[in-house]
């Protein structure tokens, strides 16, 4: 069984671009949801940034996602809306007890 991969992406929008950034995700997320191996693709927000929390069946499948033309279009749509380049963390989950509570 492949090891799942958790990906966290921090997007810091330029001032006034928050609604546009949200619209980009609303437009592109249905396609991501349908990609092979996409288990979670969730958008969250605080006062300064949007955080994307993703779960992929494996690192290899996530890398396939990154190579998709649709992912390139998503990134191109986001680029002019960002005050800083995206921060991306790709992480292997570690079970620390109850798997229902300790794993995303």
C-alpha positions, 0 to 999 in steps of 0.5 A: 500500500502506498504511503499517503502524502500531505501537502500544505500550501501557504498563499499570501494574497496581495491586498485586495486580491482575496476574493479573486483568489477564492474565485480561482479556487472555486473554478479549479478545485472541481478538477483537482477533486477528480484527479486520481489519488486526490483524497483531500484538497481543502482551502482554509484562511486566516487574516493574512493567508490562505492555506491549502491542505491536501492529501494524496494517495502517494508522492508519485501521484502528487507529482503527476498532479504537479505535471498536469497542464491544469495545475499549470493553469491554476498556478498561472491564475494565482501568480498575479494575485500573490504578494509572495511566492507560495510556500509548499510543505510536502509531509509524510503523515506519522501516526501518534495514537488513534489513527482516526484522530492523529492522521489527516 
